[in-house]
Amino acid sequence: MSNFNPPANGFKKGQSGNPKGAPKKDESLTGLLRAYMDETVNPEGKKRKEAFIQAVAKHAVKGDPTLIKYLWDRLDGQMKQEILMQTTTISILPPKKPEEADAETLADTSEEENDDSTGKI
C-alpha cells in the first residue's frame, strides 16, 4: 500500500478530500415506502402516514383483534414471557461385553442364528 502524501499546501479550505463522493446507492423498499408515506394527501397538509394511523386506530376501536394487539404492542411494548423448561436426565449405559453376559443368553442367541429352514448351518 502506498502512503498518501497530501500536497505541500494541503487541501483547499472547505473542499472535501473526495469531491465526487461515494456513488449513490439504489433506494431500498423501506426508504421508498417512507418517502411515499411522508407525502401529503389532501389540501389541509395531512400526510399519508397520519391518514394510515387514523384508519388503523379506527378499525381497532371497532374491535379488530389483530389491530388491537398490534397497537397495544406498539404503545406499551410486548409483555415479557417466561419460558419454563423441564430437563430429563437419561443414562446411557455401554453394551455388556460377551463375557459379562449370562451363559444362558449366549446359548439362546447362538441357536437362533444357526436355525435355518433347511436345517443346515
N, C-alpha and C positions, 0 to 999 in steps of 0.2 A: 504494500500500500504506500502510495506516495504521500508525503507531508504536504498539507495545504499551506502555502505561504501567501498571505494577503499582500496586496500592493503596498509599497513603502508608505504611501499616504493613507492607507486603509480604505474602507468603503466610504462612499459619499454619504453625507449626513442625510438620514431619512430614507435611504434606499435599502431595500431588502437584499439579503445575501442571495436570495433566489427570486429574481424579479418575475419570472414566468410562473412561479408557484407550482404546486402539485397539480397533476391533471384532475379534472373534475370526475367524480365517480357517478355511476348511474344511481338514480334515486331509488330507495327501497320502497316496497309497498306501504310500509308504515309511514314513511315520510310523505308519500303521495296522499295517503288517507288523512294524515294530519293537515296537510295543506288544503285538502278538499273540505274538511270539517271546519277550518278556520274562515272559509268564505262566508259572506253574508247571503241570506236567502230572501230577505224582504226589505222594504224601504225603511223600516224602523232601525235597521242595523243589526238585527238578531243573526247570530252565526248559526251554522248548521249544527254544531255541537250542542248549542243551547236548546235548539229545537229537538234534537235527538234525546237529550236528557229529560226534557219535559215529556216526550212521548213515552219513554221507558217508565218514568215515575207515574204517569197517568195509568198505564196498564198494570203496574204493580199495585196501585191503590185499588184498582178494580178486582184484584185478587189473583193475578197470575203468579203461581208459586215459584216458578223459575226466576222471574224478575224480582220477586220479593227477596229470595235468598241471595241473588246477585247484589242487589242494593244493600242488603243488610251486611253482607261480607265486605263490600266496598267501604261502607261507612264505619263499621266497628272492627273490621278485620275478622278473619275466620277464628272460630273457637279452637283452643288447643285441645287435642285429642290424646288421651293416654292409651297406649297400647300395652296390654298385658300379655306376656308370652310365658308359656309353661315349657319347662325343659324336662326331658326324659333321658335318663341315663341307661344306655344299653351296653351290656358287657358282651363282648365277642371273644369267645374262647377259641384257642387254636384247636384244630382237629387232633384227636387222640392218635398216638403213634401205634402201629400194629402190635408192638409188644405190650402196650398198656391195655389194649382191648381184651375183652373176655375171649377165652378159647372157644366158647360156645358160639359167639357171634361170628368168629372167623370161619368156623366149621359150616355154619348155615350159609354164608355168602359163597363159599367155595363150591358147595353142592349146587347152588342155583346157577352159577356161572357155567358149570360143566354140563348141566342138564340140557339136552337138545332134543328136538322132536324125533330125531333118528336114533337117539341113544348113544351116539358117538361123541367122543370128546374132541 
